[in-house]
Amino acid sequence: MTPTWKGVYPAATTQFTPDLDIDYAATQGVLDALVRDGVHGLIIMGTCGENNSLEPDEKRALLKAAVEVVDGRVPVVVGVSEMTTPRAERFAHDAQALGADGLMVLPAMVYVPTEHELETHFRRVAAASALPIMLYNNPPAYRVSITLPVLQRLTDVPTIVAVKESAPDTRRFTDLINALGDRYTLLAGLDDVALEGLMLGATGWVSGLTSAFPRESVALVSAIDKGDIVTALSIYRWFMPLLHLDAEHDLVQSIKLAEQIMGRGSERVRSPRLPLTGARRAAVTAMVEKAAANRPSLS
């Protein structure tokens, strides 16, 4: 199934057992529930999927389990987030063989590259498979900006078709469209500026908090698509306290705690992350419980 890059693509979480092994059955349950709640695609093993906390064999087994449970109902896009380019190439190649529908490709982890190095990394990963690729731009989290010149030079790579834009400055959407037209499909990638991104030309939303509140997320994007800005703003304003969590360093723990409170998953994370404690845990819990008690009425 070829991704349309439209609608809501939750950045799904990876579920763990009490011993912090991957709970494949529980992860399949999370993915199945999201599909049943109407999402348009799935991102697995992104930031919220704790990609860099997984072993190579675990990543491949998890992708196989995801493809199995989704069973072609929506596209499965898998994160490619590795320390080196050769490792990213190998995973991109294997992802195609295992049935992924698309790749979300990140810069190589830890090292901050020059523009030439960044471009070379993306070209080599793209050459390793025939799958469509969404590049992931998130300067605050990964200290690397996929600049306009890099995107301009990559226009000759036919499989690089989309950009997940997680820079907090929403001017990027307009700048990219003005410079590149419709060469790349744009997706909003930072939850608390998602509506702004969607109104400025993004066709989809890669969302973290959708894992806890999928129906509201789908309704928000649907309202925008219909031009019903009043409804979209109402949902967005209700959602905003939680959406801010996506911009914090502990977003994974917060989103997993929200999932647990909403009965959709477990808060267990792998170190160096640890579950939230103390005042932070109490604050996030209060936000989720307030949102759950005041959920908007959806038609």
Secondary structure as GFF3:
##gff-version 3
##sequence-region A 1 299
A	DSSP	beta_strand	7	10	.	.	.	ID=ss1
A	DSSP	alpha_helix	24	36	.	.	.	ID=ss2
A	DSSP	beta_strand	42	44	.	.	.	ID=ss3
A	DSSP	three_ten_helix	51	53	.	.	.	ID=ss4
A	DSSP	alpha_helix	56	70	.	.	.	ID=ss5
A	DSSP	beta_strand	76	80	.	.	.	ID=ss6
A	DSSP	alpha_helix	85	97	.	.	.	ID=ss7
A	DSSP	beta_strand	102	105	.	.	.	ID=ss8
A	DSSP	alpha_helix	115	127	.	.	.	ID=ss9
A	DSSP	beta_strand	133	137	.	.	.	ID=ss10
A	DSSP	alpha_helix	139	142	.	.	.	ID=ss11
A	DSSP	alpha_helix	148	153	.	.	.	ID=ss12
A	DSSP	three_ten_helix	154	156	.	.	.	ID=ss13
A	DSSP	beta_strand	160	165	.	.	.	ID=ss14
A	DSSP	alpha_helix	171	180	.	.	.	ID=ss15
A	DSSP	beta_strand	185	188	.	.	.	ID=ss16
A	DSSP	three_ten_helix	191	193	.	.	.	ID=ss17
A	DSSP	alpha_helix	194	199	.	.	.	ID=ss18
A	DSSP	beta_strand	204	207	.	.	.	ID=ss19
A	DSSP	three_ten_helix	209	211	.	.	.	ID=ss20
A	DSSP	alpha_helix	214	225	.	.	.	ID=ss21
A	DSSP	alpha_helix	229	243	.	.	.	ID=ss22
A	DSSP	three_ten_helix	244	247	.	.	.	ID=ss23
A	DSSP	alpha_helix	251	261	.	.	.	ID=ss24
A	DSSP	alpha_helix	278	293	.	.	.	ID=ss25
###
